[in-house]
Amino acid sequence: MKFKLNLVIICLLCLNYLKAQSSLIVETDSIRIFDTYISENSKENIFPTIYKNGLLYISLGKYKIYKLYYSDLKSTSKKIKVSNKFYSGLTTVFNNEIYFTGKDFVSSNNQENLVIYKGYLEGYKIKKIKKLPICVNQFSYAHPSISKDGQSMVIVSNENGKNHLLELKRTKDNKWEKGKPIFITQSNFDIINPTFFNNNTIYFSTNSSKGDVKEVTYKRMNDKLVVDEINVEKGDFNIFKITKINGIWQLPQKATVFNSEFDDLGVVFISKNKGYLNTFRYDNADNIFFFELK
């Protein structure tokens, strides 16, 4: 009887997988990439996060405004309700806590900065929304991703003048405090869509991979000209992997298996070798696909 029950459970899981993932798009020696219900039924879909038995993701609606949706990968997506005064940008979830990128108007310098908001997901509505206290007015904070145990979060900030990955740690009294930068870009390159593979491995996407020098500026010091700044040409977005060894984050390495000649915007794992890839490469728009590593 126990054997039959286990067999039924395995069959149900396989059936759910077949419903959620559609036709095979491409296969190489190292990866298979499949369509999803999302990619087959809509375009302009931005980086997902795992939630329940599906995905939370951002999609460009008919009014050309990005909104937050939930998909069970088998039926029509449901819009997540959030007050119009918040811009529901990239999202991460732990239990019913939800963190997302939003805009914050700073009247003192007449500009809009990006900040991280925390709320609580009740059904298909976000409630009790508050800005994270770690956000400082003159800087931007975006692209939150929380670890599986809920004790760490990685975000993108420009606090030190350059975009960088910044790790946050949850304190015993359930607040977030800043750690040290994990990785700092050169010049003003973008970093987007970081995600935890585990507590010692983070994937993210950046457009800093082209590396062609565009302009060099100099300044005079002690009657000598020295290099002041090197401006490097921005390239396509590529996915990178960064690991922590003996408590120290190493230099990022390009995650070649996920990259193409197009913008590859991020990757999120549901297991060691399966997950979802956000890329521009297949239908002339950003979209979300399922992958299996071999």
PAZAPA-4460 file (N, C-alpha, C; in steps of 0.05 Angstrom, whole numbers, plus 32768, in hexadecimal, padded with zeros to 4 digits):
% residues 294
    n_x    n_y    n_z   ca_x   ca_y   ca_z    c_x    c_y    c_z   seq   type   mol
   8011   7FE8   8000   8000   8000   8000   8011   8019   8000     1      M     A
   8027   8019   8011   8039   8030   8012   8046   8035   7FF7     2      K     A
   804E   801F   7FE9   805A   8022   7FCF   8047   802E   7FBB     3      F     A
   802E   8026   7FBC   801A   8030   7FA9   8015   804E   7FAF     4      K     A
   8014   8056   7FC8   8010   8072   7FD0   8027   8083   7FC6     5      L     A
   803F   807A   7FCA   8057   8089   7FC0   8056   808C   7FA2     6      N     A
   804E   8077   7F94   804C   8077   7F77   8038   808C   7F6E     7      L     A
   8021   808D   7F7C   800C   80A1   7F75   8017   80BD   7F78     8      V     A
   8025   80C2   7F8F   8030   80DD   7F94   8044   80E5   7F7E     9      I     A
   8056   80D2   7F76   8069   80D8   7F61   805B   80DE   7F47    10      I     A
   8046   80CE   7F41   8037   80D3   7F28   802A   80EE   7F27    11      C     A
   801F   80F6   7F3F   8012   8111   7F40   8026   8127   7F3D    12      L     A
   803E   8124   7F49   8053   8138   7F46   805C   813A   7F29    13      L     A
   805E   8123   7F1B   8066   8123   7EFF   8051   8130   7EEE    14      C     A
   8037   812A   7EF4   8021   8136   7EE5   8021   8154   7EE8    15      L     A
   8025   815E   7F01   8026   817B   7F06   803D   8188   7EF7    16      N     A
   8054   817A   7EF6   806B   8184   7EE7   8065   8187   7EC9    17      Y     A
   8058   8172   7EBE   8051   8172   7EA2   803E   8188   7E9B    18      L     A
   802B   818E   7EAD   8018   81A3   7EA8   8025   81BF   7EAA    19      K     A
   8038   81C1   7EBD   8044   81DB   7EC1   8059   81E2   7EAC    20      A     A
   8067   81CE   7EA2   807C   81D3   7E8E   8072   81C9   7E73    21      Q     A
   8076   81D9   7E5F   806C   81D2   7E44   8082   81C8   7E32    22      S     A
   8082   81D0   7E19   8094   81C4   7E05   80B1   81CB   7E0A    23      S     A
   80C2   81B9   7E02   80DF   81BD   7E03   80E6   81D1   7DED    24      L     A
   80F5   81E6   7DF5   80FE   81FA   7DE2   811A   81F4   7DD7    25      I     A
   812C   81ED   7DE9   8148   81E8   7DE0   8154   81D4   7DF3    26      V     A
   8167   81C4   7DE9   8176   81B1   7DF9   8193   81B1   7DF1    27      E     A
   81A5   81B3   7E04   81C1   81B2   7DFF   81CD   819B   7E10    28      T     A
   81E7   8199   7E10   81F4   8185   7E20   81F1   818A   7E3E    29      D     A
   81EA   81A2   7E45   81EA   81AA   7E62   81CF   81B3   7E6C    30      S     A
   81BB   81BA   7E5B   81A2   81C5   7E64   818B   81BF   7E51    31      I     A
   8173   81BD   7E5C   815A   81BC   7E4D   814A   81D4   7E55    32      R     A
   813E   81E2   7E42   812D   81FA   7E48   8111   81F5   7E3C    33      I     A
   80FD   81FA   7E4D   80E1   81F5   7E45   80D1   820F   7E47    34      F     A
   80BB   8210   7E36   80A7   8224   7E3A   8099   8220   7E54    35      D     A
   808B   8234   7E5E   807A   8232   7E75   805E   823D   7E6E    36      T     A
   804B   8239   7E7F   8031   8245   7E7A   8033   8263   7E77    37      Y     A
   8045   826F   7E87   8049   828C   7E86   8054   8295   7E6B    38      I     A
   806A   8288   7E62   8076   8290   7E49   8064   828A   7E31    39      S     A
   8053   8276   7E32   8041   8270   7E1C   8029   8283   7E1A    40      E     A
   8023   8291   7E30   800A   82A1   7E31   800F   82BF   7E34    41      N     A
   8027   82C8   7E39   802C   82E4   7E3C   804A   82EA   7E38    42      S     A
   804F   8304   7E34   806B   830D   7E30   8071   8323   7E44    43      K     A
   808A   832D   7E43   8093   8342   7E56   808F   8339   7E73    44      E     A
   8098   8321   7E79   8097   8317   7E94   80B3   8317   7EA1    45      N     A
   80B4   8322   7EB9   80CE   8328   7EC6   80D2   8314   7EDD    46      I     A
   80EA   8313   7EE6   80F5   8300   7EF9   80E2   82F5   7F0E    47      F     A
   80DF   82DB   7F10   80CC   82CE   7F23   80D9   82C8   7F3E    48      P     A
   80C7   82C2   7F51   80D0   82B6   7F6A   80BD   829F   7F70    49      T     A
   80C7   828A   7F7D   80B7   8273   7F83   80A3   827A   7F99    50      I     A
   8089   8273   7F95   8075   8277   7FA9   8060   8261   7FA7    51      Y     A
   805C   8253   7FBE   804A   823D   7FBF   8050   8229   7FA8    52      K     A
   803D   8222   7F98   8041   820F   7F82   8045   821D   7F67    53      N     A
   804D   8236   7F68   8050   8245   7F4F   8065   825B   7F51    54      G     A
   8060   8272   7F44   8073   8288   7F42   8065   82A2   7F47    55      L     A
   8072   82B4   7F55   806B   82D1   7F55   807E   82DE   7F40    56      L     A
   8073   82EF   7F2F   8084   82FC   7F1B   8078   8317   7F13    57      Y     A
   8088   8327   7F06   807F   8341   7EFD   8079   8340   7EDF    58      I     A
   8063   834C   7ED6   805C   834B   7EBA   8052   8367   7EB1    59      S     A
   8059   836E   7E98   8051   8388   7E8D   8034   8386   7E83    60      L     A
   8022   8393   7E90   8006   8391   7E89   7FFE   83A2   7E71    61      G     A
   7FE4   83A3   7E6B   7FDA   83B1   7E53   7FDE   83CF   7E55    62      K     A
   7FE2   83DA   7E6D   7FE7   83F7   7E70   8004   83FD   7E72    63      Y     A
   8015   83E9   7E6B   8032   83EC   7E6B   803D   83F3   7E87    64      K     A
   8030   83E7   7E9B   8038   83EA   7EB6   803E   83CE   7EC1    65      I     A
   8055   83CA   7ECE   805B   83B0   7ED9   804B   83AB   7EF2    66      Y     A
   803F   8393   7EF3   802E   838A   7F0A   8038   836F   7F13    67      K     A
   8031   8369   7F2C   8039   8350   7F38   8023   833B   7F34    68      L     A
   802B   8323   7F2C   8018   830D   7F27   8021   82F3   7F34    69      Y     A
   800D   82E1   7F38   8013   82C6   7F41   800A   82B2   7F2C    70      Y     A
   801A   829F   7F25   8013   828A   7F12   8017   826E   7F1F    71      S     A
   8003   825D   7F1C   8007   8241   7F25   8013   8231   7F0E    72      D     A
   8019   823E   7EF7   8026   8232   7EDF   8013   821F   7ED1    73      L     A
   7FF9   8220   7ED7   7FE6   820F   7ECA   7FCD   821F   7EC1    74      K     A
   7FC9   8237   7ECB   7FB1   8246   7EC4   7FB7   8264   7EC4    75      S     A
   7FA3   8274   7EBE   7FA6   8291   7EBC   7FB1   829D   7ED5    76      T     A
   7FC5   82AE   7ED2   7FD2   82BB   7EE9   7FBF   82CD   7EF8    77      S     A
   7FC4   82D0   7F12   7FB4   82E1   7F23   7FC4   82FA   7F2B    78      K     A
   7FB8   8311   7F29   7FC6   832A   7F31   7FC7   832C   7F4F    79      K     A
   7FDE   8334   7F5A   7FE1   8339   7F76   7FDA   8356   7F7C    80      I     A
   7FC7   835B   7F8D   7FBE   8376   7F93   7FD1   8384   7FA6    81      K     A
   7FD9   839C   7F9F   7FEA   83AD   7FB0   7FE2   83CA   7FAB    82      V     A
   7FE3   83DA   7FC0   7FDB   83F6   7FBD   7FEA   8404   7FA7    83      S     A
   7FDC   8415   7F97   7FE7   8422   7F80   7FFF   8434   7F87    84      N     A
   8001   843D   7FA0   8017   844E   7FA8   8032   843F   7FA9    85      K     A
   8030   8424   7FA8   8048   8414   7FA8   804C   8408   7F8C    86      F     A
   8065   8409   7F83   806C   83FC   7F6A   8075   83E0   7F71    87      Y     A
   8066   83CB   7F69   806D   83B0   7F70   8082   83A4   7F5E    88      S     A
   809A   83AB   7F63   80B0   83A1   7F53   80B9   8385   7F5C    89      G     A
   80D1   837E   7F56   80DB   8363   7F5B   80D7   835A   7F78    90      L     A
   80CF   8341   7F7C   80C3   8337   7F94   80D1   831F   7F9F    91      T     A
   80D2   831C   7FBA   80DB   8303   7FC6   80C8   82FD   7FDE    92      T     A
   80C5   82E3   7FE4   80B2   82DB   7FF9   80BE   82C7   800C    93      V     A
   80B7   82CA   8026   80BE   82B6   803A   80A6   82B3   804C    94      F     A
   809B   829A   804C   8081   8296   8059   806D   82AA   804E    95      N     A
   8060   82BA   805E   804E   82CE   8053   805A   82EA   8052    96      N     A
   8074   82ED   8059   8082   8306   8055   8088   830A   8038    97      E     A
   8083   8322   802E   808A   8328   8012   809A   8342   8011    98      I     A
   80B0   8342   8003   80C1   8359   7FFF   80C2   8360   7FE2    99      Y     A
   80BF   837A   7FDC   80BE   8381   7FBF   80CB   839D   7FBB   100      F     A
   80D3   83A2   7FA3   80DF   83BB   7F9B   80C9   83CF   7F95   101      T     A
   80CC   83E7   7FA0   80B9   83FD   7F9B   80C6   8417   7F99   102      G     A
   80B7   842C   7F93   80C2   8447   7F90   80BC   8457   7FA9   103      K     A
   80CE   8469   7FAF   80CB   847A   7FC7   80D3   8496   7FBE   104      D     A
   80C0   84A9   7FBF   80C6   84C4   7FB7   80D3   84D3   7FCE   105      F     A
   80EB   84DE   7FC8   80FA   84ED   7FDC   80F8   850A   7FD6   106      V     A
   80E8   8519   7FE6   80E2   8535   7FE0   80FB   8547   7FE4   107      S     A
   810E   853E   7FF5   8125   854F   7FFA   8137   8553   7FE2   108      S     A
   8139   853E   7FD1   8149   8541   7FB9   8139   853D   7F9F   109      N     A
   811F   853D   7FA2   810C   853D   7F8B   8112   8525   7F79   110      N     A
   8116   850E   7F84   811A   84F6   7F73   810D   84DE   7F7E   111      Q     A
   8109   84CA   7F6D   80FE   84B0   7F75   8114   849C   7F78   112      E     A
   8115   8490   7F8F   8128   847A   7F94   8119   8460   7F96   113      N     A
   8126   844A   7F90   811B   8430   7F94   8120   8427   7FB0   114      L     A
   810D   841A   7FBD   8110   8411   7FD8   8104   83F4   7FDA   115      V     A
   8109   83E7   7FF0   80FE   83CD   7FF5   80E7   83D0   8009   116      I     A
   80D0   83C5   8002   80B9   83C5   8013   80B4   83A9   801E   117      Y     A
   80AA   83A7   8036   80A1   838E   8042   8083   838F   8046   118      K     A
   8076   8379   803F   805A   8376   8044   8053   8359   804B   119      G     A
   8039   8353   804D   8030   8338   8052   801C   8330   803D   120      Y     A
   8021   8319   8032   8011   830F   801C   7FF9   82FF   8028   121      L     A
   7FE1   8309   8024   7FC9   82FC   802E   7FB7   82F7   8016   122      E     A
   7FB6   82DD   800E   7FA8   82D7   7FF5   7FB7   82E2   7FDE   123      G     A
   7FA9   82F4   7FCF   7FB6   8301   7FB8   7FB8   831F   7FBD   124      Y     A
   7FBC   8327   7FD6   7FBF   8343   7FDD   7FD6   8347   7FF0   125      K     A
   7FE5   835D   7FEC   7FFB   8364   7FFE   7FF2   8379   8012   126      I     A
   7FF5   8373   802C   7FEB   8385   8041   8002   838D   8054   127      K     A
   7FFD   83A1   8064   800F   83AA   8079   802B   83B1   806D   128      K     A
   802B   83C1   8058   8044   83C8   804A   8053   83DE   8058   129      I     A
   806D   83D9   805C   807F   83ED   8068   809A   83EC   805B   130      K     A
   80A7   8403   8058   80C2   8405   804D   80D6   83F9   8061   131      K     A
   80E9   83E9   8057   80FE   83DF   8069   810F   83F6   8074   132      L     A
   8113   83F6   808E   8122   840C   809B   813F   840E   8091   133      P     A
   814A   83F9   8085   8166   83FB   807B   8169   840D   8063   134      I     A
   8153   8415   8056   8154   8426   803E   8159   8443   8046   135      C     A
   816E   844F   803B   8175   846B   8040   816C   847C   8029   136      V     A
   8162   8494   802E   8154   84A4   801A   8164   84A9   8000   137      N     A
   817E   84AF   8003   818D   84B7   7FEB   8197   84A0   7FDA   138      Q     A
   8191   8488   7FE1   819A   8471   7FD1   8183   845F   7FC8   139      F     A
   8189   844C   7FB7   8174   843A   7FAD   817A   841D   7FB7   140      S     A
   8164   840E   7FBA   8165   83F3   7FC3   8150   83E3   7FB3   141      Y     A
   8159   83CC   7FA8   8147   83BE   7F96   814E   83A0   7F95   142      A     A
   813D   8391   7F86   8143   8375   7F80   8147   8364   7F99   143      H     A
   8134   8363   7FAB   8139   8352   7FC3   8136   8334   7FBD   144      P     A
   8146   8324   7FCA   8143   8307   7FC9   814A   82FB   7FE4   145      S     A
   8138   82EB   7FEF   813C   82E1   800A   8145   82C4   8009   146      I     A
   8155   82BC   801C   815F   82A0   801D   8149   828D   8025   147      S     A
   814D   8274   8021   8139   8260   8026   8132   825E   8044   148      K     A
   8146   8264   8055   8140   8263   8072   8136   827D   807D   149      D     A
   8134   8292   806C   8129   82AB   8073   813B   82BD   8084   150      G     A
   8154   82B5   8088   8166   82C4   809A   8178   82D8   808B   151      Q     A
   817A   82D5   8071   818B   82E7   8061   817B   82F2   8049   152      S     A
   8182   830A   8041   8176   8316   8029   818C   8323   8019   153      M     A
   818C   8321   7FFF   819F   8330   7FEE   818F   8344   7FDE   154      V     A
   8199   835D   7FDC   818C   8372   7FCD   81A2   8380   7FBC   155      I     A
   8199   8392   7FAA   81AB   83A2   7F9A   81A8   83BF   7FA4   156      V     A
   81BF   83CC   7FAA   81BF   83E7   7FB3   81D5   83F7   7FA6   157      S     A
   81D4   8412   7FA8   81E9   8423   7F9E   81F4   8435   7FB5   158      N     A
   81F3   842B   7FCD   81FB   843A   7FE4   8218   8444   7FE3   159      E     A
   822A   8434   7FD7   8246   843D   7FD6   824D   844A   7FBC   160      N     A
   8239   8453   7FAC   823E   8461   7F93   823E   844F   7F7B   161      G     A
   8240   8435   7F7F   823E   8422   7F69   822A   840C   7F71   162      K     A
   821E   8401   7F5D   820B   83EC   7F62   8219   83D3   7F6E   163      N     A
   820D   83C8   7F83   8219   83B1   7F8F   8204   839F   7F9C   164      H     A
   820C   8385   7F9F   81FC   8372   7FAE   8201   8376   7FCC   165      L     A
   81EC   8379   7FDB   81EE   837E   7FF8   81DE   8368   8006   166      L     A
   81EB   835B   801A   81DD   8347   8029   81D2   8353   8043   167      E     A
   81B9   834C   8049   81AC   8353   8062   81A8   833A   8073   168      L     A
   81AA   833E   808D   81A6   8328   80A0   818F   832F   80B3   169      K     A
   817E   831A   80B8   8168   831D   80CA   8172   831B   80E7   170      R     A
   816A   832E   80F8   8173   832E   8114   815F   831D   8125   171      T     A
   8167   8319   813E   8156   8309   8150   813B   8316   8155   172      K     A
   8139   8331   8153   8120   833E   8156   8112   8343   813C   173      D     A
   8118   8333   8127   810A   8333   810E   810D   834D   80FE   174      N     A
   8125   835A   8100   812B   8371   80F0   8142   836A   80DD   175      K     A
   8145   837B   80C9   815B   8377   80B5   8171   838A   80BA   176      W     A
   818A   8380   80B9   81A2   8391   80BC   81B5   838C   80A4   177      E     A
   81C3   83A0   809D   81D5   839E   8086   81EF   838F   808D   178      K     A
   81F7   837F   8079   8211   8372   807B   8224   8381   8068   179      G     A
   8239   8373   8060   824C   837F   804D   8244   837A   8030   180      K     A
   824D   838B   801D   8247   8386   8001   8253   836B   7FF9   181      P     A
   8243   835D   7FE8   824C   8343   7FDE   825C   8346   7FC5   182      I     A
   8253   8359   7FB4   8261   835E   7F9A   825A   837A   7F91   183      F     A
   826E   8389   7F88   826B   83A5   7F7F   8272   83A6   7F61   184      I     A
   8261   83B2   7F51   8267   83B4   7F34   827B   83CA   7F2F   185      T     A
   8287   83C9   7F17   8297   83DF   7F0D   8284   83F4   7F01   186      Q     A
   828D   840C   7EFF   827E   8422   7EF4   8262   8422   7EFF   187      S     A
   824E   8426   7EED   8232   8426   7EF7   8222   8410   7EE9   188      N     A
   822E   83F8   7EE6   8220   83E1   7EDB   8208   83DA   7EED   189      F     A
   81F5   83CC   7EE0   81DE   83C3   7EEF   81E2   83A7   7EFA   190      D     A
   81D5   83A2   7F11   81D3   8387   7F1C   81B5   8383   7F20   191      I     A
   81AB   836C   7F17   818F   8366   7F1A   818A   8349   7F23   192      I     A
   8173   8345   7F2F   8169   832A   7F34   817B   8317   7F42   193      N     A
   8187   831E   7F59   8196   830A   7F68   8183   82F6   7F74   194      P     A
   818D   82DE   7F78   817D   82C9   7F84   818F   82B5   7F92   195      T     A
   8187   82AB   7FAA   8196   8297   7FB9   8192   827C   7FAD   196      F     A
   81A8   826E   7FA6   81A7   8251   7FA0   81A9   8243   7FBB   197      F     A
   81BC   824B   7FCC   81BD   8243   7FE8   81CA   825A   7FF7   198      N     A
   81D0   8256   8011   81DB   826C   8021   81F7   8275   8018   199      N     A
   8204   8264   8008   821F   826A   7FFF   8222   826F   7FE1   200      N     A
   820B   8271   7FD3   820B   8274   7FB6   81F5   8286   7FAE   201      T     A
   81FB   829B   7F9F   81E8   82AE   7F94   81EB   82B0   7F76   202      I     A
   81D5   82B0   7F67   81D6   82B6   7F4B   81CA   82D2   7F47   203      Y     A
   81D4   82E0   7F33   81CA   82FB   7F2C   81D0   8301   7F0F   204      F     A
   81C5   8316   7F04   81CA   831E   7EE8   81D5   833A   7EE8   205      S     A
   81E8   833F   7ED5   81F4   835A   7ED2   81FB   835F   7EB5   206      T     A
   81FC   8378   7EAE   8204   837F   7E92   8221   8389   7E91   207      N     A
   8231   8380   7EA4   824D   8389   7EA5   8260   8377   7E96   208      S     A
   8256   8364   7E87   8267   834E   7E7D   8275   8355   7E62   209      S     A
   826D   836B   7E55   827A   8370   7E3B   8296   837A   7E3E   210      K     A
   829A   838E   7E4F   82B6   8395   7E57   82C5   83A7   7E44   211      G     A
   82B9   83B1   7E2E   82C7   83C2   7E1C   82CA   83DE   7E28   212      D     A
   82E2   83E9   7E28   82E6   8404   7E33   82DB   8419   7E21   213      V     A
   82C9   8429   7E2C   82BC   843E   7E1C   82CA   8459   7E1F   214      K     A
   82D3   8460   7E38   82E0   847A   7E3D   82F1   8478   7E56   215      E     A
   8308   8485   7E55   8319   8487   7E6D   831D   84A4   7E73   216      V     A
   8318   84AC   7E8C   831D   84C7   7E95   8334   84C8   7EA9   217      T     A
   8342   84DE   7EA9   835A   84E1   7EB9   8358   84F9   7ECC   218      Y     A
   8368   84F8   7EE1   836A   850F   7EF3   8388   8513   7EFA   219      K     A
   838F   852B   7F03   83AB   8530   7F09   83AF   852E   7F28   220      R     A
   83C4   851E   7F2E   83CC   851B   7F4A   83EA   851C   7F4C   221      M     A
   83F4   852E   7F5D   8411   8532   7F61   841E   8537   7F46   222      N     A
   8412   8549   7F36   841C   8550   7F1B   841E   8539   7F07   223      D     A
   840E   8524   7F0C   840D   850E   7EFA   83F0   8508   7EF3   224      K     A
   83EB   84FF   7EDA   83D1   84F6   7ED2   83CD   84D9   7EDA   225      L     A
   83B7   84D4   7EE8   83B0   84B9   7EF0   8393   84B3   7EE7   226      V     A
   838D   849A   7EE4   8372   8492   7EDB   835E   8499   7EF1   227      V     A
   8349   84A7   7EEA   8334   84AF   7EFD   831D   849B   7EFB   228      D     A
   8314   8495   7EE3   82FD   8483   7EE0   82FF   8475   7EC4   229      E     A
   82F7   845C   7EC3   82F5   844D   7EAA   82D8   8446   7EA5   230      I     A
   82CD   8451   7E8F   82B2   844A   7E88   82B2   8433   7E74   231      N     A
   82A4   841E   7E7C   82A4   8405   7E6C   8288   8402   7E5F   232      V     A
   8289   83F9   7E46   8270   83F4   7E37   825F   83DF   7E44   233      E     A
   8245   83E5   7E48   8233   83D1   7E53   822C   83BD   7E3D   234      K     A
   8229   83A4   7E46   8222   838F   7E33   8206   8383   7E39   235      G     A
   8201   836C   7E2D   81E8   835E   7E34   81E9   8354   7E50   236      D     A
   81D2   834F   7E5B   81D0   8344   7E76   81D8   8326   7E75   237      F     A
   81E9   831E   7E87   81F1   8302   7E8A   81EE   82FA   7EA7   238      N     A
   81EA   82E0   7EAB   81E6   82D5   7EC6   8201   82CD   7ED2   239      I     A
   8206   82D4   7EEB   821F   82CE   7EF9   8218   82BF   7F12   240      F     A
   822C   82B1   7F1C   822A   82A2   7F35   8240   82AB   7F48   241      K     A
   823A   82B0   7F61   824E   82B8   7F75   824B   82A6   7F8D   242      I     A
   8262   829C   7F97   8262   8289   7FAD   8271   8294   7FC5   243      T     A
   826A   828B   7FDD   8278   8292   7FF6   8288   827B   7FFF   244      K     A
   82A2   827F   8003   82B4   826A   800D   82C2   8274   8026   245      I     A
   82C0   8265   803C   82CB   826C   8056   82C2   8288   805F   246      N     A
   82A8   828D   8059   829C   82A6   8062   82A2   82BE   8051   247      G     A
   82B0   82BB   803A   82B7   82D1   8029   82AB   82CD   800D   248      I     A
   829D   82E1   8003   8291   82E0   7FE8   82A8   82E3   7FD3   249      W     A
   82A8   82D1   7FC0   82BD   82D1   7FAB   82B4   82E2   7F94   250      Q     A
   82C5   82E4   7F80   82BE   82F3   7F68   82A9   82E4   7F58   251      L     A
   8296   82F2   7F4B   8281   82E4   7F3B   828D   82D5   7F23   252      P     A
   8280   82C0   7F1C   8287   82B1   7F04   826F   82AE   7EF2   253      Q     A
   8273   82B2   7ED8   825C   82B0   7EC5   8251   8294   7EC6   254      K     A
   8236   8292   7EC9   8228   8278   7EC8   8221   8272   7EAB   255      A     A
   8235   8268   7E9D   8234   8265   7E80   821B   8255   7E76   256      T     A
   8213   8241   7E85   81FD   822F   7E7D   81E3   823F   7E79   257      V     A
   81E0   8256   7E86   81C7   8265   7E85   81C8   827C   7E71   258      F     A
   81DF   8281   7E65   81E2   829A   7E56   81E1   8295   7E38   259      N     A
   81D9   82AB   7E2A   81D7   82AB   7E0C   81E1   82C6   7E02   260      S     A
   81DC   82CB   7DE8   81E4   82E5   7DDD   81CF   82FA   7DE2   261      E     A
   81B9   82F2   7DF0   81A4   8305   7DF7   81A6   830B   7E15   262      F     A
   8194   831D   7E1E   8192   8323   7E3B   8188   830C   7E4A   263      D     A
   8197   8302   7E5D   818F   82ED   7E6F   818D   82F9   7E8B   264      D     A
   8175   82FA   7E96   816F   830D   7EAC   816F   8301   7EC8   265      L     A
   8170   82E6   7ECA   8170   82DB   7EE4   8168   82BE   7EE4   266      G     A
   816D   82B0   7EFA   8167   8294   7EFD   815F   828F   7F1A   267      V     A
   814A   827E   7F1D   8142   8276   7F38   813E   8258   7F38   268      V     A
   8148   824B   7F4D   8148   822E   7F4F   8131   8223   7F61   269      F     A
   8125   820D   7F58   8112   81FF   7F69   811F   81E5   7F74   270      I     A
   8135   81DD   7F69   8144   81C6   7F72   8161   81CA   7F68   271      S     A
   8172   81B6   7F6D   818E   81B9   7F66   8192   81BD   7F48   272      K     A
   8181   81B1   7F37   8185   81B3   7F1A   816D   81BC   7F0A   273      N     A
   8158   81C7   7F18   8140   81D0   7F0B   8138   81EB   7F14   274      K     A
   812C   81FB   7F03   8123   8215   7F0B   8118   8225   7EF4   275      G     A
   8119   8240   7EF6   810D   8251   7EE2   8122   8266   7ED9   276      Y     A
   8122   826B   7EBF   8135   827D   7EB3   8125   8295   7EA7   277      L     A
   812E   82AD   7EAD   8122   82C5   7EA2   8135   82D0   7E8C   278      N     A
   812B   82D0   7E73   813D   82D7   7E5D   812D   82E4   7E47   279      T     A
   813B   82F2   7E35   812F   8300   7E1F   8131   82EF   7E05   280      F     A
   813E   82D9   7E06   8148   82CC   7DED   8134   82C0   7DDA   281      R     A
   811C   82B8   7DE4   810B   82A7   7DD3   80F4   82B5   7DC4   282      Y     A
   80E8   82C9   7DD0   80D0   82D5   7DC2   80D1   82F3   7DC1   283      D     A
   80EA   82FE   7DBF   80EE   831B   7DBC   80E1   832B   7DD3   284      N     A
   80E1   831F   7DEA   80D7   832C   7E02   80E1   831D   7E1A   285      A     A
   80E2   832A   7E31   80EA   831C   7E4A   80D4   8307   7E51   286      D     A
   80DD   82EF   7E59   80CA   82DB   7E60   80D6   82C6   7E73   287      N     A
   80C6   82B4   7E7D   80CE   82A1   7E92   80CB   8285   7E87   288      I     A
   80E1   8276   7E89   80E3   825B   7E7E   80EC   8248   7E94   289      F     A
   80E6   822E   7E90   80EE   8219   7EA3   8108   820D   7E98   290      F     A
   811B   8206   7EAB   8133   81F9   7EA1   8139   81E0   7EB2   291      F     A
   8147   81CD   7EA6   8153   81B6   7EB3   8170   81B5   7EAC   292      E     A
   8181   81B4   7EC0   819E   81B0   7EBB   81A3   8192   7EBA   293      L     A
   81B5   818A   7EA8   81BB   816E   7EA5   81D2   8165   7EB8   294      K     A
***
